[in-house]
Amino acid sequence: MKYLINLLGSTLMMVYLANPSQAKDSLALSSNERQVDLTDHSYKPLTLNLSEDGSKYVRFLIWNQIWARVTENNPGTLGVNGSPQRNSADMGMRRARVLAYAQVSPRFLILTHFGINNQTFINGGVPGGGATGNPGLLPVATDPETGFGTANALSAKKPQLFFHDIWTEYKVFNELYIGMGLHYWNGISRMSSHSTLNFMAVDAPIFNWPLIELTDQFARQFGFYAKGQLGKWDYRLALNKPFAVGNGGRYDEARQRPISANIVNDSWATQGYIAYQFLEKENNKLPFFVGSYLGTKKVFNLGGGWHHHPGATSSKNASGVVQNHDISLIGLDAFLDIPLNKNSGTALTTYAVFYNYDFGPNYIRNVGIMNVGFGAGTSQNGPGNAQPTIGTGNIFYTQSGFLLPKKILGEKGRLQPFGALTHKNFQYFDEGSWQYDLGLNYYINSHHAKITFQYSQRPLFENFIQSGSAGEFILQTQIFL
Protein backbone atom coordinates (compact mmCIF):
# COMPACT_ATOMS: atom_id res chain seq x y z
CA MET A 1 0.00 0.00 0.00
CA LYS A 2 2.84 2.39 0.87
CA TYR A 3 4.40 1.60 -2.48
CA LEU A 4 1.20 2.46 -4.33
CA ILE A 5 0.85 5.77 -2.51
CA ASN A 6 4.43 6.75 -3.34
CA LEU A 7 3.92 5.75 -6.95
CA LEU A 8 0.75 7.84 -7.23
CA GLY A 9 2.48 10.84 -5.67
CA SER A 10 5.43 10.56 -8.04
CA THR A 11 3.13 10.34 -11.05
CA LEU A 12 1.18 13.47 -10.05
CA MET A 13 4.44 15.37 -9.52
CA MET A 14 5.68 14.38 -12.98
CA VAL A 15 2.45 15.63 -14.56
CA TYR A 16 2.73 18.89 -12.70
CA LEU A 17 6.39 19.45 -13.70
CA ALA A 18 5.63 18.60 -17.32
CA ASN A 19 2.91 21.26 -17.57
CA PRO A 20 2.51 23.28 -14.37
CA SER A 21 0.01 25.73 -15.87
CA GLN A 22 -2.23 22.92 -17.06
CA ALA A 23 -1.97 21.24 -13.66
CA LYS A 24 -3.00 24.48 -11.96
CA ASP A 25 -5.95 24.85 -14.35
CA SER A 26 -7.01 21.26 -13.62
CA LEU A 27 -6.88 21.85 -9.88
CA ALA A 28 -8.86 25.07 -10.25
CA LEU A 29 -11.44 23.32 -12.44
CA SER A 30 -11.81 20.53 -9.90
CA SER A 31 -12.36 23.09 -7.16
CA ASN A 32 -15.03 24.86 -9.22
CA GLU A 33 -16.72 21.60 -10.04
CA ARG A 34 -16.83 20.67 -6.38
CA GLN A 35 -18.38 24.04 -5.58
CA VAL A 36 -21.05 23.62 -8.26
CA ASP A 37 -21.83 20.13 -6.98
CA LEU A 38 -22.49 21.56 -3.53
CA THR A 39 -24.77 24.39 -4.60
CA ASP A 40 -26.55 23.25 -7.76
CA HIS A 41 -29.37 20.89 -6.78
CA SER A 42 -31.40 21.28 -9.96
CA TYR A 43 -32.37 18.23 -11.97
CA LYS A 44 -34.95 17.11 -14.47
CA PRO A 45 -37.77 14.94 -13.09
CA LEU A 46 -37.49 11.25 -13.87
CA THR A 47 -39.84 11.31 -16.84
CA LEU A 48 -40.08 9.11 -19.91
CA ASN A 49 -41.84 11.01 -22.69
CA LEU A 50 -44.22 8.94 -24.80
CA SER A 51 -44.94 11.69 -27.30
CA GLU A 52 -42.81 14.35 -28.98
CA ASP A 53 -44.56 17.24 -27.21
CA GLY A 54 -44.30 15.56 -23.79
CA SER A 55 -48.06 15.46 -23.22
CA LYS A 56 -47.89 11.68 -22.88
CA TYR A 57 -45.36 10.43 -20.37
CA VAL A 58 -44.42 8.12 -17.53
CA ARG A 59 -43.29 9.87 -14.34
CA PHE A 60 -41.15 8.04 -11.77
CA LEU A 61 -40.68 9.03 -8.12
CA ILE A 62 -38.20 7.40 -5.75
CA TRP A 63 -37.77 8.26 -2.08
CA ASN A 64 -36.10 7.03 1.09
CA GLN A 65 -36.71 8.10 4.67
CA ILE A 66 -34.19 6.81 7.22
CA TRP A 67 -34.62 7.22 10.98
CA ALA A 68 -32.15 7.21 13.86
CA ARG A 69 -33.74 7.39 17.30
CA VAL A 70 -33.23 7.52 21.02
CA THR A 71 -36.38 6.40 22.82
CA GLU A 72 -37.42 6.62 26.45
CA ASN A 73 -39.25 3.32 26.65
CA ASN A 74 -42.56 2.74 28.39
CA PRO A 75 -42.33 1.24 31.91
CA GLY A 76 -41.68 -2.49 31.97
CA THR A 77 -40.12 -2.66 28.49
CA LEU A 78 -37.65 -5.47 27.83
CA GLY A 79 -34.69 -5.26 25.46
CA VAL A 80 -33.52 -7.91 23.00
CA ASN A 81 -31.48 -9.56 25.76
CA GLY A 82 -34.58 -9.99 27.90
CA SER A 83 -33.56 -7.51 30.60
CA PRO A 84 -35.42 -4.30 31.49
CA GLN A 85 -34.51 -1.48 29.13
CA ARG A 86 -35.42 2.05 30.11
CA ASN A 87 -33.92 3.64 26.98
CA SER A 88 -33.09 2.34 23.52
CA ALA A 89 -31.17 3.65 20.51
CA ASP A 90 -31.73 2.29 17.02
CA MET A 91 -31.79 3.03 13.31
CA GLY A 92 -34.35 1.90 10.77
CA MET A 93 -36.01 2.39 7.42
CA ARG A 94 -39.25 4.32 7.84
CA ARG A 95 -40.08 4.28 4.13
CA ALA A 96 -38.46 3.17 0.88
CA ARG A 97 -40.82 3.65 -2.04
CA VAL A 98 -41.09 3.76 -5.83
CA LEU A 99 -44.08 5.33 -7.57
CA ALA A 100 -44.82 5.53 -11.29
CA TYR A 101 -47.81 6.97 -13.09
CA ALA A 102 -48.44 7.21 -16.79
CA GLN A 103 -50.51 9.83 -18.59
CA VAL A 104 -50.77 7.86 -21.81
CA SER A 105 -53.81 9.77 -23.03
CA PRO A 106 -55.71 12.91 -22.01
CA ARG A 107 -58.54 10.52 -21.08
CA PHE A 108 -56.83 7.94 -18.86
CA LEU A 109 -54.06 7.43 -16.32
CA ILE A 110 -52.47 4.43 -14.61
CA LEU A 111 -50.58 4.48 -11.30
CA THR A 112 -48.41 1.92 -9.49
CA HIS A 113 -46.79 2.46 -6.10
CA PHE A 114 -44.74 -0.10 -4.18
CA GLY A 115 -42.12 -0.27 -1.45
CA ILE A 116 -41.44 -1.22 2.16
CA ASN A 117 -41.92 0.43 5.55
CA ASN A 118 -40.75 0.15 9.15
CA GLN A 119 -37.73 -2.13 8.97
CA THR A 120 -35.63 -2.09 12.15
CA PHE A 121 -32.74 -4.20 13.37
CA ILE A 122 -35.17 -6.70 14.95
CA ASN A 123 -38.41 -6.56 12.97
CA GLY A 124 -40.03 -5.59 9.69
CA GLY A 125 -38.71 -8.54 7.68
CA VAL A 126 -40.44 -11.53 6.16
CA PRO A 127 -41.90 -14.12 8.58
CA GLY A 128 -39.14 -16.27 9.99
CA GLY A 129 -36.48 -14.36 8.11
CA GLY A 130 -35.38 -17.36 6.12
CA ALA A 131 -32.20 -19.27 6.87
CA THR A 132 -30.30 -16.10 7.74
CA GLY A 133 -33.04 -14.10 9.43
CA ASN A 134 -33.89 -14.08 13.13
CA PRO A 135 -35.57 -17.49 13.45
CA GLY A 136 -34.76 -17.71 17.15
CA LEU A 137 -36.70 -16.28 20.03
CA LEU A 138 -36.45 -12.61 20.96
CA PRO A 139 -35.88 -11.28 23.49
CA VAL A 140 -33.19 -13.69 24.56
CA ALA A 141 -34.92 -14.69 27.76
CA THR A 142 -35.77 -18.05 29.26
CA ASP A 143 -38.44 -19.35 31.56
CA PRO A 144 -36.67 -20.27 34.83
CA GLU A 145 -38.77 -23.42 35.16
CA THR A 146 -38.65 -24.78 31.61
CA GLY A 147 -35.46 -23.21 30.29
CA PHE A 148 -37.21 -22.30 27.03
CA GLY A 149 -37.55 -18.89 25.42
CA THR A 150 -40.47 -16.72 26.45
CA ALA A 151 -41.09 -14.64 23.32
CA ASN A 152 -42.32 -15.13 19.79
CA ALA A 153 -40.04 -15.50 16.77
CA LEU A 154 -39.38 -12.27 14.87
CA SER A 155 -37.36 -11.26 11.85
CA ALA A 156 -35.70 -8.09 10.67
CA LYS A 157 -34.26 -9.22 7.36
CA LYS A 158 -35.48 -9.37 3.76
CA PRO A 159 -38.59 -7.18 4.03
CA GLN A 160 -41.18 -7.94 1.41
CA LEU A 161 -42.06 -5.34 -1.22
CA PHE A 162 -45.80 -4.81 -1.53
CA PHE A 163 -48.11 -2.58 -3.52
CA HIS A 164 -49.39 0.53 -1.82
CA ASP A 165 -51.44 1.84 -4.76
CA ILE A 166 -52.67 0.22 -7.94
CA TRP A 167 -55.39 2.02 -9.84
CA THR A 168 -56.72 3.01 -13.23
CA GLU A 169 -58.43 6.35 -13.88
CA TYR A 170 -60.60 7.80 -16.65
CA LYS A 171 -61.49 11.40 -17.39
CA VAL A 172 -65.22 11.91 -17.91
CA PHE A 173 -64.93 15.69 -18.31
CA ASN A 174 -62.84 18.47 -16.77
CA GLU A 175 -64.65 18.41 -13.43
CA LEU A 176 -64.99 14.65 -13.03
CA TYR A 177 -62.52 11.76 -13.03
CA ILE A 178 -63.42 8.23 -12.02
CA GLY A 179 -61.16 5.31 -11.13
CA MET A 180 -60.93 2.01 -9.36
CA GLY A 181 -58.33 -0.16 -7.66
CA LEU A 182 -56.31 -0.18 -4.47
CA HIS A 183 -56.40 3.57 -3.94
CA TYR A 184 -55.55 6.45 -1.61
CA TRP A 185 -58.45 8.80 -2.40
CA ASN A 186 -59.44 8.78 1.26
CA GLY A 187 -62.13 10.55 3.17
CA ILE A 188 -62.18 12.00 6.69
CA SER A 189 -59.51 14.74 6.47
CA ARG A 190 -56.78 16.32 4.42
CA MET A 191 -54.20 14.47 6.47
CA SER A 192 -55.90 11.14 5.75
CA SER A 193 -54.63 11.52 2.15
CA HIS A 194 -51.36 13.20 3.09
CA SER A 195 -48.26 12.81 0.96
CA THR A 196 -45.36 11.17 2.80
CA LEU A 197 -42.90 13.25 0.73
CA ASN A 198 -43.58 16.65 2.27
CA PHE A 199 -44.60 16.30 5.89
CA MET A 200 -43.80 19.34 7.97
CA ALA A 201 -43.40 17.30 11.14
CA VAL A 202 -41.21 14.24 10.85
CA ASP A 203 -44.26 12.06 10.27
CA ALA A 204 -48.04 11.91 10.48
CA PRO A 205 -49.63 11.43 13.93
CA ILE A 206 -51.03 8.05 12.67
CA PHE A 207 -54.58 8.62 13.97
CA ASN A 208 -55.15 10.46 10.70
CA TRP A 209 -55.18 6.91 9.23
CA PRO A 210 -57.64 5.38 11.72
CA LEU A 211 -58.05 2.09 9.81
CA ILE A 212 -54.32 1.54 9.36
CA GLU A 213 -53.39 -2.09 8.72
CA LEU A 214 -56.80 -3.44 9.81
CA THR A 215 -59.48 -2.81 7.22
CA ASP A 216 -56.99 -1.15 4.89
CA GLN A 217 -53.60 -1.99 3.37
CA PHE A 218 -51.28 0.72 4.64
CA ALA A 219 -54.04 3.36 4.39
CA ARG A 220 -55.46 2.00 1.11
CA GLN A 221 -58.62 0.04 0.30
CA PHE A 222 -60.04 -1.50 -2.84
CA GLY A 223 -62.79 0.62 -4.31
CA PHE A 224 -64.29 2.98 -6.84
CA TYR A 225 -63.58 6.70 -6.58
CA ALA A 226 -64.61 9.97 -8.17
CA LYS A 227 -62.62 13.18 -7.87
CA GLY A 228 -62.47 16.63 -9.34
CA GLN A 229 -62.81 20.36 -8.79
CA LEU A 230 -65.95 22.46 -9.23
CA GLY A 231 -64.91 26.08 -9.11
CA LYS A 232 -63.17 26.48 -5.76
CA TRP A 233 -64.57 23.21 -4.43
CA ASP A 234 -62.26 20.19 -4.37
CA TYR A 235 -63.87 16.79 -3.80
CA ARG A 236 -63.11 13.08 -3.60
CA LEU A 237 -65.72 10.38 -3.03
CA ALA A 238 -65.26 6.62 -2.80
CA LEU A 239 -67.15 3.35 -2.43
CA ASN A 240 -64.75 0.79 -0.98
CA LYS A 241 -64.66 -2.90 -0.14
CA PRO A 242 -62.59 -2.93 3.10
CA PHE A 243 -60.34 -5.82 3.99
CA ALA A 244 -62.06 -8.43 6.17
CA VAL A 245 -60.23 -8.79 9.49
CA GLY A 246 -60.91 -9.24 13.20
CA ASN A 247 -62.23 -11.62 15.85
CA GLY A 248 -64.71 -9.32 17.55
CA GLY A 249 -64.86 -7.63 20.92
CA ARG A 250 -65.57 -8.69 24.49
CA TYR A 251 -67.12 -7.66 27.77
CA ASP A 252 -64.88 -6.18 30.46
CA GLU A 253 -66.01 -7.87 33.67
CA ALA A 254 -63.80 -5.73 35.91
CA ARG A 255 -65.25 -2.43 34.70
CA GLN A 256 -68.57 -3.88 33.55
CA ARG A 257 -68.60 -2.44 30.05
CA PRO A 258 -68.41 -3.68 26.44
CA ILE A 259 -65.12 -3.40 24.52
CA SER A 260 -65.41 -3.21 20.72
CA ALA A 261 -63.01 -4.72 18.21
CA ASN A 262 -63.00 -5.40 14.47
CA ILE A 263 -64.86 -8.36 12.98
CA VAL A 264 -64.85 -10.03 9.60
CA ASN A 265 -67.77 -8.71 7.57
CA ASP A 266 -68.89 -8.27 3.96
CA SER A 267 -70.06 -4.65 4.00
CA TRP A 268 -69.06 -1.89 1.62
CA ALA A 269 -67.85 1.44 3.03
CA THR A 270 -68.37 4.99 1.82
CA GLN A 271 -65.96 7.85 2.33
CA GLY A 272 -65.33 11.33 1.07
CA TYR A 273 -63.58 14.63 1.64
CA ILE A 274 -64.67 18.05 0.35
CA ALA A 275 -62.71 21.29 0.74
CA TYR A 276 -63.26 24.91 -0.26
CA GLN A 277 -60.12 26.61 -1.59
CA PHE A 278 -60.24 30.31 -0.73
CA LEU A 279 -56.93 31.29 -2.37
CA GLU A 280 -54.92 29.35 -4.94
CA LYS A 281 -56.12 25.98 -6.15
CA GLU A 282 -54.11 22.88 -5.37
CA ASN A 283 -53.24 20.26 -7.94
CA ASN A 284 -55.43 17.15 -7.58
CA LYS A 285 -53.93 15.00 -10.31
CA LEU A 286 -52.80 12.63 -7.56
CA PRO A 287 -54.47 12.16 -4.15
CA PHE A 288 -51.46 13.20 -2.06
CA PHE A 289 -52.03 16.46 -0.16
CA VAL A 290 -48.98 18.68 0.44
CA GLY A 291 -47.86 19.32 4.01
CA SER A 292 -45.88 22.51 3.44
CA TYR A 293 -45.41 24.52 0.24
CA LEU A 294 -42.51 26.50 1.75
CA GLY A 295 -43.88 29.80 0.53
CA THR A 296 -44.36 28.80 -3.11
CA LYS A 297 -48.19 29.00 -2.99
CA LYS A 298 -50.91 30.91 -1.20
CA VAL A 299 -53.34 28.30 0.12
CA PHE A 300 -56.19 28.53 2.61
CA ASN A 301 -58.66 25.64 2.68
CA LEU A 302 -61.50 24.53 4.92
CA GLY A 303 -62.60 20.93 4.57
CA GLY A 304 -64.59 18.08 6.02
CA GLY A 305 -64.98 14.38 5.40
CA TRP A 306 -66.19 11.02 6.61
CA HIS A 307 -65.77 7.25 6.50
CA HIS A 308 -68.71 4.90 7.22
CA HIS A 309 -68.44 1.11 7.37
CA PRO A 310 -71.59 -0.73 8.56
CA GLY A 311 -71.26 -3.63 10.98
CA ALA A 312 -67.47 -3.52 11.07
CA THR A 313 -66.94 -4.07 14.83
CA SER A 314 -68.63 -5.97 17.63
CA SER A 315 -68.72 -6.19 21.41
CA LYS A 316 -70.47 -8.33 24.02
CA ASN A 317 -72.89 -7.31 26.74
CA ALA A 318 -72.96 -8.63 30.29
CA SER A 319 -74.91 -11.70 29.14
CA GLY A 320 -72.35 -12.54 26.48
CA VAL A 321 -74.62 -11.54 23.60
CA VAL A 322 -72.72 -10.18 20.58
CA GLN A 323 -73.65 -6.69 19.44
CA ASN A 324 -72.48 -5.28 16.10
CA HIS A 325 -71.47 -1.67 15.53
CA ASP A 326 -70.79 0.62 12.58
CA ILE A 327 -67.53 2.46 12.09
CA SER A 328 -68.46 6.15 11.67
CA LEU A 329 -65.57 8.60 11.40
CA ILE A 330 -65.80 12.36 10.82
CA GLY A 331 -63.15 15.05 10.37
CA LEU A 332 -63.16 18.86 10.04
CA ASP A 333 -59.96 20.74 9.22
CA ALA A 334 -58.28 23.95 8.09
CA PHE A 335 -55.01 24.43 6.22
CA LEU A 336 -53.07 27.66 5.70
CA ASP A 337 -49.79 27.95 3.81
CA ILE A 338 -48.79 31.47 2.86
CA PRO A 339 -45.61 33.49 2.13
CA LEU A 340 -45.09 36.34 4.58
CA ASN A 341 -42.22 38.34 3.10
CA LYS A 342 -41.18 37.94 -0.52
CA ASN A 343 -37.74 39.47 -0.05
CA SER A 344 -36.73 37.43 3.00
CA GLY A 345 -38.57 34.30 1.83
CA THR A 346 -40.39 33.73 5.13
CA ALA A 347 -43.58 31.68 5.13
CA LEU A 348 -46.14 30.32 7.58
CA THR A 349 -47.70 26.86 7.48
CA THR A 350 -50.41 25.84 9.91
CA TYR A 351 -52.95 23.03 10.04
CA ALA A 352 -55.69 22.05 12.49
CA VAL A 353 -58.11 19.14 12.50
CA PHE A 354 -60.87 17.79 14.75
CA TYR A 355 -61.81 14.11 14.58
CA ASN A 356 -64.91 12.44 15.98
CA TYR A 357 -64.37 8.66 15.83
CA ASP A 358 -66.98 6.02 16.61
CA PHE A 359 -65.80 2.40 16.30
CA GLY A 360 -68.28 1.11 18.84
CA PRO A 361 -68.11 1.36 22.66
CA ASN A 362 -64.66 1.67 24.22
CA TYR A 363 -62.71 0.72 21.09
CA ILE A 364 -58.97 1.36 21.53
CA ARG A 365 -55.76 0.65 19.60
CA ASN A 366 -52.19 1.16 20.76
CA VAL A 367 -49.59 1.91 18.09
CA GLY A 368 -45.81 2.21 18.30
CA ILE A 369 -44.03 3.19 15.08
CA MET A 370 -41.04 0.91 14.41
CA ASN A 371 -41.40 -0.37 17.98
CA VAL A 372 -38.27 -2.20 19.18
CA GLY A 373 -39.51 -2.89 22.71
CA PHE A 374 -40.51 -6.31 24.05
CA GLY A 375 -42.64 -7.65 26.86
CA ALA A 376 -46.08 -6.56 27.98
CA GLY A 377 -44.95 -3.45 29.81
CA THR A 378 -46.36 -2.34 33.13
CA SER A 379 -48.50 0.51 31.77
CA GLN A 380 -51.55 0.46 29.51
CA ASN A 381 -49.34 1.69 26.68
CA GLY A 382 -47.54 -1.61 26.25
CA PRO A 383 -43.77 -1.86 25.59
CA GLY A 384 -41.37 0.41 23.72
CA ASN A 385 -42.82 3.60 22.26
CA ALA A 386 -46.44 2.40 21.96
CA GLN A 387 -49.29 4.63 23.01
CA PRO A 388 -53.10 4.75 22.79
CA THR A 389 -53.48 6.17 19.29
CA ILE A 390 -56.85 5.30 17.74
CA GLY A 391 -60.19 4.79 19.45
CA THR A 392 -63.77 5.85 19.97
CA GLY A 393 -63.76 9.48 21.06
CA ASN A 394 -62.46 12.87 19.95
CA ILE A 395 -59.02 14.01 18.79
CA PHE A 396 -57.79 17.54 18.17
CA TYR A 397 -54.48 18.03 16.37
CA THR A 398 -52.68 21.15 15.19
CA GLN A 399 -49.23 21.90 13.80
CA SER A 400 -47.47 25.10 12.75
CA GLY A 401 -44.14 25.90 11.16
CA PHE A 402 -42.27 29.07 10.26
CA LEU A 403 -39.85 29.16 7.32
CA LEU A 404 -36.95 31.33 8.48
CA PRO A 405 -35.36 34.02 6.26
CA LYS A 406 -33.26 32.61 3.44
CA LYS A 407 -30.33 34.87 4.32
CA ILE A 408 -29.63 32.75 7.42
CA LEU A 409 -28.08 29.91 5.43
CA GLY A 410 -27.95 31.47 1.98
CA GLU A 411 -27.29 28.91 -0.73
CA LYS A 412 -26.80 26.19 1.87
CA GLY A 413 -30.55 25.75 2.39
CA ARG A 414 -33.47 26.81 4.59
CA LEU A 415 -34.57 26.23 8.17
CA GLN A 416 -38.10 25.67 9.44
CA PRO A 417 -38.84 25.21 13.15
CA PHE A 418 -42.21 23.60 13.83
CA GLY A 419 -44.40 22.34 16.61
CA ALA A 420 -47.49 20.16 16.98
CA LEU A 421 -50.06 19.73 19.75
CA THR A 422 -52.51 16.86 20.25
CA HIS A 423 -55.45 16.33 22.58
CA LYS A 424 -57.03 12.87 22.75
CA ASN A 425 -60.17 12.06 24.68
CA PHE A 426 -60.94 8.36 24.24
CA GLN A 427 -64.01 6.72 25.77
CA TYR A 428 -61.82 3.83 26.96
CA PHE A 429 -59.96 6.04 29.47
CA ASP A 430 -61.28 8.08 32.38
CA GLU A 431 -59.54 11.26 31.24
CA GLY A 432 -58.08 12.87 28.14
CA SER A 433 -54.43 13.68 27.50
CA TRP A 434 -52.23 16.30 25.83
CA GLN A 435 -48.97 15.68 24.00
CA TYR A 436 -46.61 17.69 21.82
CA ASP A 437 -43.89 17.50 19.18
CA LEU A 438 -41.10 20.03 18.55
CA GLY A 439 -38.67 19.97 15.70
CA LEU A 440 -36.59 21.60 12.99
CA ASN A 441 -36.42 20.98 9.24
CA TYR A 442 -33.19 21.67 7.38
CA TYR A 443 -34.12 21.92 3.70
CA ILE A 444 -31.03 21.38 1.58
CA ASN A 445 -33.17 21.35 -1.57
CA SER A 446 -36.77 21.90 -0.51
CA HIS A 447 -38.45 18.57 0.32
CA HIS A 448 -36.25 16.82 -2.25
CA ALA A 449 -33.37 16.67 0.22
CA LYS A 450 -33.97 17.50 3.86
CA ILE A 451 -32.93 16.55 7.38
CA THR A 452 -35.46 16.66 10.21
CA PHE A 453 -34.89 16.56 13.95
CA GLN A 454 -37.87 16.10 16.26
CA TYR A 455 -38.63 15.48 19.91
CA SER A 456 -41.97 13.81 20.62
CA GLN A 457 -43.66 13.49 23.99
CA ARG A 458 -46.34 10.87 24.64
CA PRO A 459 -48.61 10.20 27.64
CA LEU A 460 -48.39 7.05 29.78
CA PHE A 461 -51.57 5.49 31.15
CA GLU A 462 -52.13 3.35 34.23
CA ASN A 463 -55.51 2.48 35.76
CA PHE A 464 -57.22 4.41 32.93
CA ILE A 465 -55.68 7.77 33.81
CA GLN A 466 -52.46 9.45 32.73
CA SER A 467 -49.63 8.50 35.07
CA GLY A 468 -46.74 10.27 33.36
CA SER A 469 -45.06 10.79 30.02
CA ALA A 470 -42.10 9.62 27.95
CA GLY A 471 -40.13 11.07 25.06
CA GLU A 472 -38.44 10.14 21.81
CA PHE A 473 -35.75 11.89 19.74
CA ILE A 474 -35.92 11.23 15.99
CA LEU A 475 -33.39 12.20 13.31
CA GLN A 476 -34.62 11.66 9.75
CA THR A 477 -32.83 12.00 6.44
CA GLN A 478 -35.01 12.21 3.34
CA ILE A 479 -34.22 12.35 -0.36
CA PHE A 480 -36.70 11.96 -3.18
CA LEU A 481 -36.46 12.35 -6.94
C-alpha positions, -999 to 999 in steps of 0.1 A, spaced: 0 0 0 28 24 9 44 16 -25 12 25 -43 9 58 -25 44 67 -33 39 58 -70 8 78 -72 25 108 -57 54 106 -80 31 103 -111 12 135 -100 44 154 -95 57 144 -130 24 156 -146 27 189 -127 64 194 -137 56 186 -173 29 213 -176 25 233 -144 0 257 -159 -22 229 -171 -20 212 -137 -30 245 -120 -59 248 -144 -70 213 -136 -69 218 -99 -89 251 -103 -114 233 -124 -118 205 -99 -124 231 -72 -150 249 -92 -167 216 -100 -168 207 -64 -184 240 -56 -210 236 -83 -218 201 -70 -225 216 -35 -248 244 -46 -265 233 -78 -294 209 -68 -314 213 -100 -324 182 -120 -350 171 -145 -378 149 -131 -375 113 -139 -398 113 -168 -401 91 -199 -418 110 -227 -442 89 -248 -449 117 -273 -428 143 -290 -446 172 -272 -443 156 -238 -481 155 -232 -479 117 -229 -454 104 -204 -444 81 -175 -433 99 -143 -412 80 -118 -407 90 -81 -382 74 -57 -378 83 -21 -361 70 11 -367 81 47 -342 68 72 -346 72 110 -322 72 139 -337 74 173 -332 75 210 -364 64 228 -374 66 264 -393 33 267 -426 27 284 -423 12 319 -417 -25 320 -401 -27 285 -377 -55 278 -347 -53 255 -335 -79 230 -315 -96 258 -346 -100 279 -336 -75 306 -354 -43 315 -345 -15 291 -354 20 301 -339 36 270 -331 23 235 -312 36 205 -317 23 170 -318 30 133 -344 19 108 -360 24 74 -392 43 78 -401 43 41 -385 32 9 -408 36 -20 -411 38 -58 -441 53 -76 -448 55 -113 -478 70 -131 -484 72 -168 -505 98 -186 -508 79 -218 -538 98 -230 -557 129 -220 -585 105 -211 -568 79 -189 -541 74 -163 -525 44 -146 -506 45 -113 -484 19 -95 -468 25 -61 -447 -1 -42 -421 -3 -14 -414 -12 22 -419 4 56 -407 2 91 -377 -21 90 -356 -21 121 -327 -42 134 -352 -67 150 -384 -66 130 -400 -56 97 -387 -85 77 -404 -115 62 -419 -141 86 -391 -163 100 -365 -144 81 -354 -174 61 -322 -193 69 -303 -161 77 -330 -141 94 -339 -141 131 -356 -175 134 -348 -177 171 -367 -163 200 -364 -126 210 -359 -113 235 -332 -137 246 -349 -147 278 -358 -181 293 -384 -193 316 -367 -203 348 -388 -234 352 -386 -248 316 -355 -232 303 -372 -223 270 -376 -189 254 -405 -167 264 -411 -146 233 -423 -151 198 -400 -155 168 -394 -123 149 -374 -113 118 -357 -81 107 -343 -92 74 -355 -94 38 -386 -72 40 -412 -79 14 -421 -53 -12 -458 -48 -15 -481 -26 -35 -494 5 -18 -514 18 -48 -527 2 -79 -554 20 -98 -567 30 -132 -584 64 -139 -606 78 -167 -615 114 -174 -652 119 -179 -649 157 -183 -628 185 -168 -646 184 -134 -650 146 -130 -625 118 -130 -634 82 -120 -612 53 -111 -609 20 -94 -583 -2 -77 -563 -2 -45 -564 36 -39 -555 64 -16 -584 88 -24 -594 88 13 -621 105 32 -622 120 67 -595 147 65 -568 163 44 -542 145 65 -559 111 57 -546 115 22 -514 132 31 -483 128 10 -454 112 28 -429 133 7 -436 166 23 -446 163 59 -438 193 80 -434 173 111 -412 142 109 -443 121 103 -480 119 105 -496 114 139 -510 80 127 -546 86 140 -551 105 107 -552 69 92 -576 54 117 -580 21 98 -543 15 94 -534 -21 87 -568 -34 98 -595 -28 72 -570 -11 49 -536 -20 34 -513 7 46 -540 34 44 -555 20 11 -586 0 3 -600 -15 -28 -628 6 -43 -643 30 -68 -636 67 -66 -646 100 -82 -626 132 -79 -625 166 -93 -628 204 -88 -660 225 -92 -649 261 -91 -632 265 -58 -646 232 -44 -623 202 -44 -639 168 -38 -631 131 -36 -657 104 -30 -653 66 -28 -671 34 -24 -648 8 -10 -647 -29 -1 -626 -29 31 -603 -58 40 -621 -84 62 -602 -88 95 -609 -92 132 -622 -116 158 -647 -93 176 -649 -76 209 -656 -87 245 -671 -77 278 -649 -62 305 -660 -79 337 -638 -57 359 -652 -24 347 -686 -39 335 -686 -24 301 -684 -37 264 -651 -34 245 -654 -32 207 -630 -47 182 -630 -54 145 -649 -84 130 -648 -100 96 -678 -87 76 -689 -83 40 -701 -46 40 -691 -19 16 -678 14 30 -684 50 18 -660 78 23 -653 113 11 -636 146 16 -647 180 4 -627 213 7 -633 249 -3 -601 266 -16 -602 303 -7 -569 313 -24 -549 294 -49 -561 260 -62 -541 229 -54 -532 203 -79 -554 172 -76 -539 150 -103 -528 126 -76 -545 122 -42 -515 132 -21 -520 165 -2 -490 187 4 -479 193 40 -459 225 34 -454 245 2 -425 265 17 -439 298 5 -444 288 -31 -482 290 -30 -509 309 -12 -533 283 1 -562 285 26 -587 256 27 -615 245 49 -626 209 46 -646 181 60 -650 144 54 -662 110 66 -658 73 65 -687 49 72 -684 11 74 -716 -7 86 -713 -36 110 -675 -35 111 -669 -41 148 -686 -60 176 -687 -62 214 -705 -83 240 -729 -73 267 -730 -86 303 -749 -117 291 -724 -125 265 -746 -115 236 -727 -102 206 -737 -67 194 -725 -53 161 -715 -17 155 -708 6 126 -675 25 121 -685 61 117 -656 86 114 -658 124 108 -631 150 104 -632 189 100 -600 207 92 -583 239 81 -550 244 62 -531 277 57 -498 280 38 -488 315 29 -456 335 21 -451 363 46 -422 383 31 -412 379 -5 -377 395 0 -367 374 30 -386 343 18 -404 337 51 -436 317 51 -461 303 76 -477 269 75 -504 258 99 -530 230 100 -557 221 125 -581 191 125 -609 178 147 -618 141 146 -649 124 160 -644 87 158 -670 60 166 -658 24 163 -683 11 188 -681 14 227 -647 17 242 -627 7 211 -590 14 215 -558 6 196 -522 12 208 -496 19 181 -458 22 183 -440 32 151 -410 9 144 -414 -4 180 -383 -22 192 -395 -29 227 -405 -63 240 -426 -76 269 -461 -66 280 -449 -34 298 -464 -23 331 -485 5 318 -516 5 295 -493 17 267 -475 -16 262 -438 -19 256 -414 4 237 -428 36 223 -464 24 220 -493 46 230 -531 48 228 -535 62 193 -568 53 177 -602 48 194 -638 58 200 -638 95 211 -625 129 200 -590 140 188 -578 175 182 -545 180 164 -527 212 152 -492 219 138 -475 251 128 -441 259 112 -423 291 103 -398 292 73 -369 313 85 -354 340 63 -333 326 34 -303 349 43 -296 328 74 -281 299 54 -279 315 20 -273 289 -7 -268 262 19 -306 257 24 -335 268 46 -346 262 82 -381 257 94 -388 252 132 -422 236 138 -444 223 166 -475 202 170 -501 197 198 -525 169 202 -554 163 226 -570 129 227 -602 121 247 -609 84 242 -640 67 258 -618 38 270 -600 60 295 -613 81 324 -595 113 312 -581 129 281 -544 137 275 -522 163 258 -490 157 240 -466 177 218 -439 175 192 -411 200 186 -387 200 157 -366 216 130 -364 210 92 -332 217 74 -341 219 37 -310 214 16 -332 214 -16 -368 219 -5 -385 186 3 -362 168 -23 -334 167 2 -340 175 39 -329 166 74 -355 167 102 -349 166 140 -379 161 163 -386 155 199 -420 138 206 -437 135 240 -463 109 246 -486 102 276 -484 71 298 -516 55 311 -521 34 342 -555 25 358 -572 44 329 -557 78 338 -525 95 327 -496 85 351 -467 103 334 -451 108 300 -421 96 279 -401 111 251 -384 101 218 -358 119 197 -359 112 160 -334 122 133 -346 117 98 -328 120 64 -350 122 33 -342 124 -4 -367 120 -32 -365 124 -69 
